Amino acid sequence: MPDRGGGPTGPRIRVGRPSRRVRTLLMTLGVLAVLAMLFVMFAGFWTDWLWYRSVGFSSVFTTTLWTKIGLFFVFGLLMAAAVGINIWLAHKLRPPLSAMSVEQQSLDRYRMGIAPYKKWVLLGVTALVGLIAGASASGQWRTWLLWVNGVSFGREDAEFGKDVSFYAFDLPWYRFLLGFGFAAAVLSLIAAALVHYLYGGLRITSPGARATAAATGHLSVLLGIFVSLKAVAYWLDRYGLAVKSSDFKATGNWTGLRYVDANAYLPAKTILFCIAAICAVLFFATLWRRTWQLPVIGFGLMVLSAILIGGLYPAIVQKFQVQPNEQAKESAYIEKNIDATREAYGINDASVTNYSGRAGTDDQAKLRKDADTTASYRLIDPNVVPPTFQQLQQERKYYQFPLTLDVDRYKAPDGKAQDTVVGLRELNIAGIPKHNWINDHFTYTHGYGMVAARGTTTDPDADPAGSPDFTESGLPTRGQLRTYEQRIYYGEKTEQYSIVGGPQKELDYEQNGERTTSYRGKSGVDLSSPVNRAAYAVAFSDPQIFYSGAIGEGSRILYNRTPKERVESVAPWLTIDGDAYPAVVDGRIKWIVDAYTTTNGYPYSSRTTLGDTTADSLTTGQRTVVAQQNQVNYIRNSVKATVDAYDGSVKLYEWDTGDPVLKTWMRAFPGTVEPKSSIDQDLMQHLRYPQDLFKVQRELLTRYHVTDAAQFYSGSDAWQVPDDPTNKDSGAVPPYYLSMTMPGQTAQTFSLTTTFTPSGRPNLGAFMAVDADATSPDYGTMRLLKVTSNVPGPQQVQSELNGNADVAEFVRNLRGTDSDIEYGNLLTVPLDEGFLYIEPVYVRGGNANYPLLKKVGVSYGKETVFKDTLGEALNEVFGAEGAETGQPPGEGTTQPPSAENPTVQQALDDAQKAFEAGQKALQEQDWTAYGKAQDDLEAALKRAADAQAQADQKGDGKSGDGQAGEKGGGQGN
């Protein structure tokens, strides 16, 4: 247009291309950005590879990586090909655009806009769906490895006769393939329909046919594939009924078929399979008939059948056949559920024995004697005394003990095993005097030493009184554990990375005090390479790793330092117990980690959520749970793992040699799990039955101790795990490790114990103990004592103790001393048809602001006492003298008095025999025998008195202050 303004228009502004220098700069910045992103990705991959190689489990990394890559490409390409081919085919089958309707005219601009970029659009869409599908498929690497490596369980399900491996390993993979097929069919159908619509193959508002013959045939085939997949889904749903979860009032959470499933849903699924297969054939037939009439009718029939046969009919069966006589109808299926659940959780061999719960004898002297030998009463509560360990054995502010200590077994000087409370002195990074990068990561790198105390005693010579009787203590530690590597580079509280072995020295200790050291282990990743340093600088977002002069030849970086992290990383197919515990094995501190194999596909076995069933009163901050939302219906403690606290080396040992899930994973990751025969005897001494497995099993046993279907249905004998009576916060009572003798056993066994109460009632319903000693031939044997009389439960015993007059006076006396009372573990021990309750009582405050054992509460039958020592409490509750009078709480509870004076003990034994002979003669009215027994009794008592008098005279001569006898009596262990 000419300029009609007549005046000057001013300079014209031209927008030109950027200069070459600018373009070069932009290109350089773009390349650098891409390289930076690639290096970040490389750093993550490379550091993972270096770590796995450093722990000797590179095969786990490569197997997992290649499996994910393979699944990503295979299923990504399949999805991209399915969608891409259908888009290409829909475009190829487009009709000629000679007749242009208004609808087509409005679409023409979109066609024109896409035309120059059709290939790129096709590639972009297929690449996008391929990437999404591949990423989703790569997450199924566990499902694939289980399917391709699965081994037989050797057990068949009760309905279809298929091996359990079909449900555990095969069915999940088939369901994934089916889901992938549905996704591919739906995406292909949507993409093809859009292309047909865009290019006129489908019409919505145009007059005439709504679809061309080519479009009709193409979309019908895709719909036929979809309906065929639906038919397969109906067929697999038949087997899925065996692992289906549902609500059932008899059990709450039910898994498997019930009457309505077997008699309504199962035939319905079979009928729907046939209907879907016929419907699919009708869709495929449109390739020749070119009409949608029959397929639409068939599809409508399938939908109607799904509503009537798959929904309405089962509801009618449930309402009019099952509910009027539910117990009889469901009885056979309840039996299947009971059998499968008990097998899947390893509780099928739990023996249930009726137990009176009331003392079977009035012989108080016998009860008192049996109380000495029935159990080693652990008065040192590992959940209460950690502050005491911290106060007395921390030694340095930058060390710490865990909030919950562990119970293990170590041999005393006399060679006998004793229950021992242990804890590691781990590094506490928050307690470092001065924080800087060198101190945090180079100087303070490790904890130091294991501290151990007898579980049944306090130290009679300690000040303040009531302190633990340490058998290993100090910095460095000294005691009964002999010589071992005390440095702890790997622990439950060691979460920061450290760089060791280079020019920068670490803080360390020796007998004469502090010194420096340099790590000599082979753990960690070498940082000598600039590439490794750069990779870790990026991976840890810490650039100083790259340029710091404190890193040099020999420097190694330690990370992933908690036992749980290390075992989970090298065996990602295992579920890890919430509590790793330390033990001194072959001169090294080893973390022992219990690991489980699980599945969610055991037919008929009821499911449980591990995070819920493993929670108790201690998991509120003190102890982690095994898993938060991991639902399973089969579990085995199949692997015992160890992590060396010095060099971090991980060992996996096969423990349950018959577990098919473990065998499957061992085929998938060959060479990662060592045979059970590789466990040396020293390590075997410290292996124990795991707490989390026990808690899962006890939760199941609250219902599944009942094996009769009618009784199970009624719920009349259901139990519950009681709340912890010693904890102010709510939560189930934790299980306790304790060396004890169950009825039927002849000697004490290291056991894991728990109590049950009847559902909704506070009295004691049952007591359970499992043999927890891995060296015992009866390891894992569960013994259940079902209480047949009205016996007080833990809450009632605790209430009775709280109301005791001696307790009330004790609490009143503490008020003026700024001290608090703290109850320890309430131990329950079967004793002569009754139950003996023992509870240590601690005092915190006053001159020592940490818990000290001051009193012991004991209850048996109707008697509840509160005394200074366990011996005094037992004497009081049984009304008879024992060997522990005057001793500190817990001392000497397992040592007979003959260790001090054999003559006295022999005389007392003779007196006991004479008394029992006299009682027998009295019952038989044999007066001659009765008279002889009385003479023997008198003579034996006289010998005992004379021997004791002689011993007292000797004792007075040796100790002018009269304390030698008391001190000697206190060294019971």
Salt bridges, closest charged atoms under 4 A:
ASP108 OD1 - ARG111 NH2 3.77
GLU159 OE1 - LYS336 NZ 3.58
ASP237 OD2 - LYS269 NZ 3.65
ASP261 OD1 - LYS244 NZ 2.70
GLU326 OE1 - LYS249 NZ 3.71
GLU330 OE2 - ARG258 NE 3.63
GLU343 OE1 - ARG155 NH1 3.96
GLU343 OE2 - ARG636 NH2 3.72
ASP370 OD2 - LYS366 NZ 2.83
ASP372 OD1 - ARG368 NH1 2.54
ASP406 OD1 - ARG688 NH2 3.90
ASP408 OD1 - ARG409 NE 3.93
ASP408 OD2 - HIS686 ND1 2.99
ASP440 OD1 - HIS435 ND1 3.01
ASP461 OD2 - LYS967 NZ 3.86
ASP469 OD2 - ARG454 NH1 2.65
GLU485 OE2 - ARG487 NH1 2.88
GLU506 OE1 - HIS446 ND1 3.41
ASP508 OD1 - HIS446 NE2 2.89
ASP508 OD2 - ARG487 NH2 2.93
ASP508 OD2 - ARG515 NH2 3.21
GLU510 OE1 - ARG515 NE 3.68
GLU514 OE2 - ARG396 NE 3.70
GLU568 OE2 - LYS564 NZ 2.75
ASP577 OD1 - ARG623 NH2 3.42
ASP579 OD2 - ARG623 NE 3.91
ASP579 OD2 - ARG688 NH2 3.51
ASP594 OD1 - LYS640 NZ 2.51
ASP616 OD2 - LYS695 NZ 2.90
ASP644 OD1 - ARG588 NH2 3.42
ASP647 OD2 - ARG588 NH2 3.41
ASP656 OD2 - ARG636 NE 3.87
GLU674 OE2 - LYS651 NZ 3.35
ASP692 OD1 - ARG623 NH1 3.37
ASP692 OD1 - LYS695 NZ 3.58
ASP717 OD2 - HIS705 NE2 3.19
ASP717 OD2 - LYS786 NZ 2.97
ASP773 OD1 - ARG409 NH1 2.98
ASP778 OD2 - ARG783 NH2 3.97
GLU822 OE1 - ARG844 NE 3.20
ASP832 OD2 - LYS366 NZ 3.85
ASP868 OD1 - LYS855 NZ 2.32
GLU884 OE1 - ARG368 NH2 2.33
ASP910 OD2 - ARG943 NH2 2.72
ASP936 OD2 - LYS932 NZ 3.16
ASP946 OD2 - LYS942 NZ 3.33
